[in-house]
Amino acid sequence: MSSSSIKLENQNLPWVEKYRPNLLDQVVAHQEIISTLEKFILQGKLPHLLFYGPPGTGKTSTAKALAHTLFGKSYHSSMVLELNASDERGIDVVRDQ
């Protein structure tokens, strides 16, 4: 894929995707949470995490930035299971995905 096609792809992205933080140090809110996540990384012990809160508060962006920080260029979106509780309910959703 050429650099011009990557630039064209980025131009077609929605604003929230285009400017989504890629690494934890680019997340500008929730500094106490970011600090806790960074401590987990330094300790090499990352527990299971559940982010909750109102829409638009940075839960998905923080989770993706955490994955990028942990795995770098080897990160792939399949490493994160994203479930929207307002759309999908029940244990079968977790088991089947």
Biopython code that builds the backbone (N, CA, C, O; Angstrom):
import numpy as np
from Bio.PDB.StructureBuilder import StructureBuilder

atoms = [
    (1, "MET", "N", (0.855, -1.171, 0.000)),
    (1, "MET", "CA", (0.000, 0.000, 0.000)),
    (1, "MET", "C", (0.901, 1.234, 0.000)),
    (1, "MET", "O", (1.779, 1.357, 0.854)),
    (2, "SER", "N", (0.697, 2.133, -0.932)),
    (2, "SER", "CA", (1.537, 3.316, -1.037)),
    (2, "SER", "C", (1.149, 4.353, -0.001)),
    (2, "SER", "O", (0.056, 4.311, 0.563)),
    (3, "SER", "N", (2.072, 5.299, 0.244)),
    (3, "SER", "CA", (1.793, 6.338, 1.241)),
    (3, "SER", "C", (0.660, 7.249, 0.789)),
    (3, "SER", "O", (-0.067, 7.787, 1.623)),
    (4, "SER", "N", (0.500, 7.432, -0.527)),
    (4, "SER", "CA", (-0.598, 8.280, -1.002)),
    (4, "SER", "C", (-1.953, 7.618, -0.770)),
    (4, "SER", "O", (-2.934, 8.308, -0.494)),
    (5, "SER", "N", (-2.021, 6.277, -0.879)),
    (5, "SER", "CA", (-3.294, 5.605, -0.619)),
    (5, "SER", "C", (-3.617, 5.605, 0.875)),
    (5, "SER", "O", (-4.788, 5.646, 1.254)),
    (6, "ILE", "N", (-2.586, 5.558, 1.728)),
    (6, "ILE", "CA", (-2.810, 5.656, 3.171)),
    (6, "ILE", "C", (-3.341, 7.039, 3.517)),
    (6, "ILE", "O", (-4.268, 7.161, 4.318)),
    (7, "LYS", "N", (-2.766, 8.084, 2.925)),
    (7, "LYS", "CA", (-3.243, 9.446, 3.170)),
    (7, "LYS", "C", (-4.692, 9.595, 2.725)),
    (7, "LYS", "O", (-5.491, 10.232, 3.411)),
    (8, "LEU", "N", (-5.034, 9.011, 1.577)),
    (8, "LEU", "CA", (-6.401, 9.088, 1.069)),
    (8, "LEU", "C", (-7.359, 8.364, 2.013)),
    (8, "LEU", "O", (-8.461, 8.847, 2.272)),
    (9, "GLU", "N", (-6.936, 7.197, 2.532)),
    (9, "GLU", "CA", (-7.759, 6.474, 3.498)),
    (9, "GLU", "C", (-7.999, 7.324, 4.738)),
    (9, "GLU", "O", (-9.121, 7.377, 5.244)),
    (10, "ASN", "N", (-6.958, 7.989, 5.235)),
    (10, "ASN", "CA", (-7.088, 8.818, 6.430)),
    (10, "ASN", "C", (-8.013, 10.000, 6.193)),
    (10, "ASN", "O", (-8.684, 10.445, 7.124)),
    (11, "GLN", "N", (-8.065, 10.517, 4.979)),
    (11, "GLN", "CA", (-8.939, 11.641, 4.675)),
    (11, "GLN", "C", (-10.404, 11.219, 4.720)),
    (11, "GLN", "O", (-11.276, 12.044, 4.994)),
    (12, "ASN", "N", (-10.680, 9.954, 4.455)),
    (12, "ASN", "CA", (-12.055, 9.468, 4.427)),
    (12, "ASN", "C", (-12.549, 8.979, 5.787)),
    (12, "ASN", "O", (-13.719, 8.622, 5.929)),
    (13, "LEU", "N", (-11.676, 8.960, 6.775)),
    (13, "LEU", "CA", (-12.076, 8.508, 8.105)),
    (13, "LEU", "C", (-12.924, 9.563, 8.804)),
    (13, "LEU", "O", (-12.739, 10.758, 8.569)),
    (14, "PRO", "N", (-13.849, 9.140, 9.657)),
    (14, "PRO", "CA", (-14.556, 10.117, 10.494)),
    (14, "PRO", "C", (-13.558, 10.816, 11.421)),
    (14, "PRO", "O", (-12.512, 10.256, 11.751)),
    (15, "TRP", "N", (-13.883, 12.028, 11.835)),
    (15, "TRP", "CA", (-12.990, 12.832, 12.668)),
    (15, "TRP", "C", (-12.551, 12.073, 13.915)),
    (15, "TRP", "O", (-11.374, 12.096, 14.275)),
    (16, "VAL", "N", (-13.496, 11.398, 14.578)),
    (16, "VAL", "CA", (-13.162, 10.703, 15.824)),
    (16, "VAL", "C", (-12.183, 9.554, 15.602)),
    (16, "VAL", "O", (-11.408, 9.227, 16.501)),
    (17, "GLU", "N", (-12.205, 8.943, 14.434)),
    (17, "GLU", "CA", (-11.246, 7.881, 14.119)),
    (17, "GLU", "C", (-9.906, 8.464, 13.683)),
    (17, "GLU", "O", (-8.846, 7.949, 14.037)),
    (18, "LYS", "N", (-9.969, 9.531, 12.920)),
    (18, "LYS", "CA", (-8.752, 10.153, 12.395)),
    (18, "LYS", "C", (-7.859, 10.671, 13.520)),
    (18, "LYS", "O", (-6.634, 10.578, 13.436)),
    (19, "TYR", "N", (-8.473, 11.215, 14.570)),
    (19, "TYR", "CA", (-7.703, 11.819, 15.654)),
    (19, "TYR", "C", (-7.734, 11.001, 16.941)),
    (19, "TYR", "O", (-7.402, 11.518, 18.007)),
    (20, "ARG", "N", (-8.125, 9.745, 16.856)),
    (20, "ARG", "CA", (-8.130, 8.859, 18.028)),
    (20, "ARG", "C", (-6.690, 8.666, 18.507)),
    (20, "ARG", "O", (-5.800, 8.452, 17.685)),
    (21, "PRO", "N", (-6.440, 8.737, 19.822)),
    (21, "PRO", "CA", (-5.072, 8.514, 20.315)),
    (21, "PRO", "C", (-4.620, 7.084, 20.026)),
    (21, "PRO", "O", (-5.401, 6.139, 20.140)),
    (22, "ASN", "N", (-3.361, 6.942, 19.654)),
    (22, "ASN", "CA", (-2.820, 5.618, 19.351)),
    (22, "ASN", "C", (-2.096, 4.991, 20.530)),
    (22, "ASN", "O", (-1.999, 3.767, 20.619)),
    (23, "LEU", "N", (-1.586, 5.817, 21.437)),
    (23, "LEU", "CA", (-0.833, 5.330, 22.585)),
    (23, "LEU", "C", (-1.392, 5.936, 23.860)),
    (23, "LEU", "O", (-2.063, 6.968, 23.818)),
    (24, "LEU", "N", (-1.122, 5.303, 24.992)),
    (24, "LEU", "CA", (-1.655, 5.802, 26.262)),
    (24, "LEU", "C", (-1.211, 7.230, 26.560)),
    (24, "LEU", "O", (-1.985, 8.015, 27.108)),
    (25, "ASP", "N", (0.022, 7.574, 26.207)),
    (25, "ASP", "CA", (0.487, 8.931, 26.521)),
    (25, "ASP", "C", (-0.173, 9.995, 25.650)),
    (25, "ASP", "O", (0.047, 11.186, 25.869)),
    (26, "GLN", "N", (-0.972, 9.593, 24.674)),
    (26, "GLN", "CA", (-1.723, 10.547, 23.851)),
    (26, "GLN", "C", (-3.146, 10.766, 24.372)),
    (26, "GLN", "O", (-3.843, 11.662, 23.896)),
    (27, "VAL", "N", (-3.580, 9.965, 25.337)),
    (27, "VAL", "CA", (-4.914, 10.132, 25.926)),
    (27, "VAL", "C", (-4.844, 11.314, 26.886)),
    (27, "VAL", "O", (-4.009, 11.327, 27.791)),
    (28, "VAL", "N", (-5.716, 12.312, 26.698)),
    (28, "VAL", "CA", (-5.598, 13.550, 27.469)),
    (28, "VAL", "C", (-6.509, 13.603, 28.690)),
    (28, "VAL", "O", (-6.378, 14.524, 29.496)),
    (29, "ALA", "N", (-7.402, 12.679, 28.855)),
    (29, "ALA", "CA", (-8.316, 12.691, 30.001)),
    (29, "ALA", "C", (-8.037, 11.481, 30.888)),
    (29, "ALA", "O", (-7.224, 10.622, 30.545)),
    (30, "HIS", "N", (-8.707, 11.425, 32.008)),
    (30, "HIS", "CA", (-8.656, 10.260, 32.901)),
    (30, "HIS", "C", (-7.232, 9.925, 33.341)),
    (30, "HIS", "O", (-6.818, 8.767, 33.281)),
    (31, "GLN", "N", (-6.483, 10.936, 33.783)),
    (31, "GLN", "CA", (-5.074, 10.723, 34.110)),
    (31, "GLN", "C", (-4.863, 9.689, 35.213)),
    (31, "GLN", "O", (-3.868, 8.964, 35.191)),
    (32, "GLU", "N", (-5.776, 9.610, 36.171)),
    (32, "GLU", "CA", (-5.630, 8.616, 37.238)),
    (32, "GLU", "C", (-5.756, 7.200, 36.669)),
    (32, "GLU", "O", (-5.017, 6.299, 37.065)),
    (33, "ILE", "N", (-6.686, 7.012, 35.750)),
    (33, "ILE", "CA", (-6.867, 5.700, 35.118)),
    (33, "ILE", "C", (-5.663, 5.368, 34.242)),
    (33, "ILE", "O", (-5.162, 4.244, 34.272)),
    (34, "ILE", "N", (-5.200, 6.341, 33.462)),
    (34, "ILE", "CA", (-4.038, 6.128, 32.593)),
    (34, "ILE", "C", (-2.820, 5.764, 33.433)),
    (34, "ILE", "O", (-2.052, 4.873, 33.068)),
    (35, "SER", "N", (-2.644, 6.450, 34.555)),
    (35, "SER", "CA", (-1.526, 6.161, 35.456)),
    (35, "SER", "C", (-1.600, 4.728, 35.980)),
    (35, "SER", "O", (-0.582, 4.040, 36.054)),
    (36, "THR", "N", (-2.786, 4.284, 36.338)),
    (36, "THR", "CA", (-2.972, 2.910, 36.814)),
    (36, "THR", "C", (-2.648, 1.907, 35.716)),
    (36, "THR", "O", (-1.990, 0.899, 35.972)),
    (37, "LEU", "N", (-3.102, 2.174, 34.500)),
    (37, "LEU", "CA", (-2.811, 1.272, 33.376)),
    (37, "LEU", "C", (-1.311, 1.210, 33.105)),
    (37, "LEU", "O", (-0.774, 0.140, 32.817)),
    (38, "GLU", "N", (-0.635, 2.352, 33.195)),
    (38, "GLU", "CA", (0.818, 2.377, 32.984)),
    (38, "GLU", "C", (1.542, 1.566, 34.058)),
    (38, "GLU", "O", (2.538, 0.905, 33.764)),
    (39, "LYS", "N", (1.054, 1.610, 35.298)),
    (39, "LYS", "CA", (1.655, 0.801, 36.372)),
    (39, "LYS", "C", (1.477, -0.684, 36.079)),
    (39, "LYS", "O", (2.399, -1.472, 36.291)),
    (40, "PHE", "N", (0.302, -1.071, 35.594)),
    (40, "PHE", "CA", (0.083, -2.469, 35.218)),
    (40, "PHE", "C", (1.094, -2.902, 34.159)),
    (40, "PHE", "O", (1.649, -3.998, 34.234)),
    (41, "ILE", "N", (1.328, -2.041, 33.178)),
    (41, "ILE", "CA", (2.270, -2.364, 32.103)),
    (41, "ILE", "C", (3.675, -2.540, 32.668)),
    (41, "ILE", "O", (4.365, -3.500, 32.329)),
    (42, "LEU", "N", (4.100, -1.618, 33.529)),
    (42, "LEU", "CA", (5.440, -1.693, 34.117)),
    (42, "LEU", "C", (5.617, -2.950, 34.969)),
    (42, "LEU", "O", (6.700, -3.534, 34.992)),
    (43, "GLN", "N", (4.576, -3.362, 35.659)),
    (43, "GLN", "CA", (4.632, -4.566, 36.493)),
    (43, "GLN", "C", (4.530, -5.843, 35.665)),
    (43, "GLN", "O", (4.829, -6.933, 36.153)),
    (44, "GLY", "N", (4.108, -5.703, 34.420)),
    (44, "GLY", "CA", (3.926, -6.873, 33.570)),
    (44, "GLY", "C", (2.728, -7.711, 33.975)),
    (44, "GLY", "O", (2.644, -8.893, 33.643)),
    (45, "LYS", "N", (1.805, -7.095, 34.691)),
    (45, "LYS", "CA", (0.609, -7.808, 35.151)),
    (45, "LYS", "C", (-0.617, -7.008, 34.741)),
    (45, "LYS", "O", (-0.983, -6.033, 35.397)),
    (46, "LEU", "N", (-1.237, -7.420, 33.671)),
    (46, "LEU", "CA", (-2.431, -6.730, 33.194)),
    (46, "LEU", "C", (-3.652, -7.594, 33.495)),
    (46, "LEU", "O", (-3.830, -8.647, 32.882)),
    (47, "PRO", "N", (-4.495, -7.159, 34.435)),
    (47, "PRO", "CA", (-5.685, -7.949, 34.760)),
    (47, "PRO", "C", (-6.747, -7.795, 33.679)),
    (47, "PRO", "O", (-6.612, -6.969, 32.777)),
    (48, "HIS", "N", (-7.784, -8.583, 33.777)),
    (48, "HIS", "CA", (-8.940, -8.379, 32.904)),
    (48, "HIS", "C", (-9.531, -7.016, 33.235)),
    (48, "HIS", "O", (-9.594, -6.628, 34.402)),
    (49, "LEU", "N", (-9.959, -6.297, 32.218)),
    (49, "LEU", "CA", (-10.464, -4.944, 32.424)),
    (49, "LEU", "C", (-11.873, -4.811, 31.882)),
    (49, "LEU", "O", (-12.226, -5.418, 30.871)),
    (50, "LEU", "N", (-12.664, -4.017, 32.559)),
    (50, "LEU", "CA", (-14.006, -3.683, 32.110)),
    (50, "LEU", "C", (-14.143, -2.177, 32.222)),
    (50, "LEU", "O", (-14.145, -1.628, 33.323)),
    (51, "PHE", "N", (-14.258, -1.507, 31.079)),
    (51, "PHE", "CA", (-14.443, -0.056, 31.067)),
    (51, "PHE", "C", (-15.933, 0.220, 30.944)),
    (51, "PHE", "O", (-16.615, -0.367, 30.104)),
    (52, "TYR", "N", (-16.428, 1.110, 31.778)),
    (52, "TYR", "CA", (-17.849, 1.448, 31.721)),
    (52, "TYR", "C", (-18.010, 2.945, 31.898)),
    (52, "TYR", "O", (-17.142, 3.615, 32.457)),
    (53, "GLY", "N", (-19.119, 3.454, 31.419)),
    (53, "GLY", "CA", (-19.419, 4.870, 31.550)),
    (53, "GLY", "C", (-20.285, 5.330, 30.402)),
    (53, "GLY", "O", (-20.626, 4.549, 29.513)),
    (54, "PRO", "N", (-20.641, 6.611, 30.424)),
    (54, "PRO", "CA", (-21.503, 7.155, 29.373)),
    (54, "PRO", "C", (-20.803, 7.144, 28.008)),
    (54, "PRO", "O", (-19.576, 7.079, 27.939)),
    (55, "PRO", "N", (-21.576, 7.206, 26.938)),
    (55, "PRO", "CA", (-20.991, 7.250, 25.594)),
    (55, "PRO", "C", (-20.091, 8.477, 25.421)),
    (55, "PRO", "O", (-20.365, 9.551, 25.956)),
    (56, "GLY", "N", (-19.017, 8.288, 24.662)),
    (56, "GLY", "CA", (-18.165, 9.412, 24.299)),
    (56, "GLY", "C", (-17.172, 9.849, 25.351)),
    (56, "GLY", "O", (-16.637, 10.954, 25.270)),
    (57, "THR", "N", (-16.911, 9.004, 26.340)),
    (57, "THR", "CA", (-15.988, 9.404, 27.406)),
    (57, "THR", "C", (-14.588, 8.831, 27.236)),
    (57, "THR", "O", (-13.726, 9.061, 28.085)),
    (58, "GLY", "N", (-14.339, 8.089, 26.156)),
    (58, "GLY", "CA", (-12.992, 7.610, 25.862)),
    (58, "GLY", "C", (-12.703, 6.170, 26.243)),
    (58, "GLY", "O", (-11.538, 5.775, 26.293)),
    (59, "LYS", "N", (-13.715, 5.386, 26.508)),
    (59, "LYS", "CA", (-13.493, 3.996, 26.911)),
    (59, "LYS", "C", (-12.830, 3.193, 25.790)),
    (59, "LYS", "O", (-11.807, 2.543, 26.010)),
    (60, "THR", "N", (-13.398, 3.237, 24.616)),
    (60, "THR", "CA", (-12.850, 2.484, 23.486)),
    (60, "THR", "C", (-11.482, 3.022, 23.092)),
    (60, "THR", "O", (-10.562, 2.246, 22.834)),
    (61, "SER", "N", (-11.342, 4.331, 23.045)),
    (61, "SER", "CA", (-10.054, 4.934, 22.685)),
    (61, "SER", "C", (-8.966, 4.534, 23.671)),
    (61, "SER", "O", (-7.840, 4.242, 23.268)),
    (62, "THR", "N", (-9.294, 4.519, 24.956)),
    (62, "THR", "CA", (-8.314, 4.136, 25.971)),
    (62, "THR", "C", (-7.926, 2.671, 25.822)),
    (62, "THR", "O", (-6.746, 2.333, 25.919)),
    (63, "ALA", "N", (-8.896, 1.800, 25.588)),
    (63, "ALA", "CA", (-8.605, 0.374, 25.421)),
    (63, "ALA", "C", (-7.730, 0.128, 24.192)),
    (63, "ALA", "O", (-6.787, -0.660, 24.246)),
    (64, "LYS", "N", (-8.043, 0.797, 23.098)),
    (64, "LYS", "CA", (-7.236, 0.628, 21.883)),
    (64, "LYS", "C", (-5.839, 1.213, 22.063)),
    (64, "LYS", "O", (-4.863, 0.638, 21.583)),
    (65, "ALA", "N", (-5.733, 2.348, 22.748)),
    (65, "ALA", "CA", (-4.420, 2.942, 23.019)),
    (65, "ALA", "C", (-3.597, 2.023, 23.919)),
    (65, "ALA", "O", (-2.387, 1.894, 23.735)),
    (66, "LEU", "N", (-4.245, 1.391, 24.883)),
    (66, "LEU", "CA", (-3.560, 0.431, 25.751)),
    (66, "LEU", "C", (-3.025, -0.738, 24.930)),
    (66, "LEU", "O", (-1.876, -1.144, 25.108)),
    (67, "ALA", "N", (-3.839, -1.276, 24.043)),
    (67, "ALA", "CA", (-3.409, -2.397, 23.198)),
    (67, "ALA", "C", (-2.250, -1.987, 22.294)),
    (67, "ALA", "O", (-1.298, -2.748, 22.122)),
    (68, "HIS", "N", (-2.325, -0.793, 21.718)),
    (68, "HIS", "CA", (-1.224, -0.305, 20.876)),
    (68, "HIS", "C", (0.046, -0.123, 21.696)),
    (68, "HIS", "O", (1.140, -0.437, 21.227)),
    (69, "THR", "N", (-0.095, 0.384, 22.923)),
    (69, "THR", "CA", (1.067, 0.579, 23.787)),
    (69, "THR", "C", (1.699, -0.764, 24.140)),
    (69, "THR", "O", (2.924, -0.888, 24.155)),
    (70, "LEU", "N", (0.884, -1.756, 24.420)),
    (70, "LEU", "CA", (1.393, -3.078, 24.798)),
    (70, "LEU", "C", (2.025, -3.828, 23.636)),
    (70, "LEU", "O", (3.104, -4.403, 23.782)),
    (71, "PHE", "N", (1.365, -3.827, 22.486)),
    (71, "PHE", "CA", (1.764, -4.704, 21.391)),
    (71, "PHE", "C", (2.449, -3.996, 20.232)),
    (71, "PHE", "O", (2.958, -4.654, 19.324)),
    (72, "GLY", "N", (2.472, -2.670, 20.246)),
    (72, "GLY", "CA", (3.150, -1.917, 19.195)),
    (72, "GLY", "C", (2.611, -2.235, 17.820)),
    (72, "GLY", "O", (1.400, -2.300, 17.611)),
    (73, "LYS", "N", (3.526, -2.434, 16.881)),
    (73, "LYS", "CA", (3.122, -2.665, 15.496)),
    (73, "LYS", "C", (2.475, -4.030, 15.293)),
    (73, "LYS", "O", (1.809, -4.257, 14.284)),
    (74, "SER", "N", (2.666, -4.940, 16.246)),
    (74, "SER", "CA", (2.046, -6.261, 16.102)),
    (74, "SER", "C", (0.595, -6.260, 16.570)),
    (74, "SER", "O", (-0.084, -7.283, 16.485)),
    (75, "TYR", "N", (0.109, -5.106, 17.068)),
    (75, "TYR", "CA", (-1.287, -5.003, 17.511)),
    (75, "TYR", "C", (-2.228, -5.229, 16.335)),
    (75, "TYR", "O", (-2.006, -4.732, 15.230)),
    (76, "HIS", "N", (-3.263, -5.976, 16.597)),
    (76, "HIS", "CA", (-4.322, -6.179, 15.613)),
    (76, "HIS", "C", (-5.648, -6.047, 16.336)),
    (76, "HIS", "O", (-5.760, -6.439, 17.498)),
    (77, "SER", "N", (-6.644, -5.507, 15.676)),
    (77, "SER", "CA", (-7.931, -5.253, 16.326)),
    (77, "SER", "C", (-8.571, -6.527, 16.877)),
    (77, "SER", "O", (-9.446, -6.450, 17.740)),
    (78, "SER", "N", (-8.153, -7.689, 16.395)),
    (78, "SER", "CA", (-8.719, -8.936, 16.913)),
    (78, "SER", "C", (-8.228, -9.243, 18.328)),
    (78, "SER", "O", (-8.738, -10.162, 18.969)),
    (79, "MET", "N", (-7.248, -8.488, 18.822)),
    (79, "MET", "CA", (-6.737, -8.696, 20.176)),
    (79, "MET", "C", (-7.651, -8.087, 21.235)),
    (79, "MET", "O", (-7.485, -8.358, 22.424)),
    (80, "VAL", "N", (-8.607, -7.274, 20.819)),
    (80, "VAL", "CA", (-9.515, -6.605, 21.747)),
    (80, "VAL", "C", (-10.935, -7.053, 21.437)),
    (80, "VAL", "O", (-11.382, -6.967, 20.293)),
    (81, "LEU", "N", (-11.637, -7.526, 22.445)),
    (81, "LEU", "CA", (-13.041, -7.899, 22.283)),
    (81, "LEU", "C", (-13.879, -6.714, 22.721)),
    (81, "LEU", "O", (-13.908, -6.368, 23.902)),
    (82, "GLU", "N", (-14.553, -6.100, 21.781)),
    (82, "GLU", "CA", (-15.368, -4.922, 22.055)),
    (82, "GLU", "C", (-16.836, -5.320, 21.996)),
    (82, "GLU", "O", (-17.348, -5.709, 20.946)),
    (83, "LEU", "N", (-17.502, -5.215, 23.139)),
    (83, "LEU", "CA", (-18.921, -5.537, 23.226)),
    (83, "LEU", "C", (-19.682, -4.294, 23.639)),
    (83, "LEU", "O", (-19.302, -3.617, 24.594)),
    (84, "ASN", "N", (-20.748, -3.992, 22.930)),
    (84, "ASN", "CA", (-21.603, -2.869, 23.281)),
    (84, "ASN", "C", (-22.805, -3.430, 24.027)),
    (84, "ASN", "O", (-23.674, -4.069, 23.434)),
    (85, "ALA", "N", (-22.845, -3.187, 25.319)),
    (85, "ALA", "CA", (-23.889, -3.782, 26.157)),
    (85, "ALA", "C", (-25.279, -3.291, 25.796)),
    (85, "ALA", "O", (-26.264, -3.962, 26.102)),
    (86, "SER", "N", (-25.381, -2.140, 25.157)),
    (86, "SER", "CA", (-26.710, -1.656, 24.782)),
    (86, "SER", "C", (-27.240, -2.389, 23.553)),
    (86, "SER", "O", (-28.445, -2.385, 23.302)),
    (87, "ASP", "N", (-26.348, -3.019, 22.783)),
    (87, "ASP", "CA", (-26.761, -3.755, 21.588)),
    (87, "ASP", "C", (-26.873, -5.254, 21.833)),
    (87, "ASP", "O", (-27.762, -5.916, 21.299)),
    (88, "GLU", "N", (-25.968, -5.779, 22.642)),
    (88, "GLU", "CA", (-25.862, -7.218, 22.799)),
    (88, "GLU", "C", (-25.961, -7.575, 24.278)),
    (88, "GLU", "O", (-25.252, -7.013, 25.112)),
    (89, "ARG", "N", (-26.836, -8.501, 24.588)),
    (89, "ARG", "CA", (-27.033, -8.878, 25.993)),
    (89, "ARG", "C", (-26.978, -10.398, 26.141)),
    (89, "ARG", "O", (-27.298, -11.139, 25.212)),
    (90, "GLY", "N", (-26.574, -10.835, 27.300)),
    (90, "GLY", "CA", (-26.587, -12.255, 27.620)),
    (90, "GLY", "C", (-25.219, -12.892, 27.511)),
    (90, "GLY", "O", (-24.339, -12.378, 26.821)),
    (91, "ILE", "N", (-25.042, -13.997, 28.183)),
    (91, "ILE", "CA", (-23.770, -14.702, 28.229)),
    (91, "ILE", "C", (-23.407, -15.300, 26.879)),
    (91, "ILE", "O", (-22.224, -15.459, 26.581)),
    (92, "ASP", "N", (-24.395, -15.635, 26.052)),
    (92, "ASP", "CA", (-24.105, -16.225, 24.745)),
    (92, "ASP", "C", (-23.307, -15.278, 23.863)),
    (92, "ASP", "O", (-22.527, -15.732, 23.026)),
    (93, "VAL", "N", (-23.482, -13.988, 24.028)),
    (93, "VAL", "CA", (-22.705, -13.017, 23.251)),
    (93, "VAL", "C", (-21.223, -13.187, 23.548)),
    (93, "VAL", "O", (-20.405, -13.190, 22.628)),
    (94, "VAL", "N", (-20.870, -13.326, 24.813)),
    (94, "VAL", "CA", (-19.469, -13.494, 25.200)),
    (94, "VAL", "C", (-18.951, -14.844, 24.735)),
    (94, "VAL", "O", (-17.830, -14.935, 24.235)),
    (95, "ARG", "N", (-19.739, -15.881, 24.890)),
    (95, "ARG", "CA", (-19.304, -17.223, 24.497)),
    (95, "ARG", "C", (-19.118, -17.345, 22.990)),
    (95, "ARG", "O", (-18.189, -18.008, 22.530)),
    (96, "ASP", "N", (-19.991, -16.713, 22.223)),
    (96, "ASP", "CA", (-19.964, -16.857, 20.769)),
    (96, "ASP", "C", (-18.966, -15.936, 20.090)),
    (96, "ASP", "O", (-18.609, -16.160, 18.933)),
    (97, "GLN", "N", (-18.511, -14.909, 20.786)),
    (97, "GLN", "CA", (-17.572, -13.978, 20.150)),
    (97, "GLN", "C", (-16.231, -14.233, 20.690)),
    (97, "GLN", "O", (-15.272, -13.567, 20.301)),
]
sb = StructureBuilder()
sb.init_structure("model")
sb.init_model(0)
sb.init_chain("A")
sb.init_seg("    ")
for serial, (resi, resn, name, xyz) in enumerate(atoms, 1):
    if name == "N":
        sb.init_residue(resn, " ", resi, " ")
    sb.init_atom(name, np.array(xyz, "f"), 0.0, 1.0, " ", f" {name:<3s}", serial, name[0])
structure = sb.get_structure()
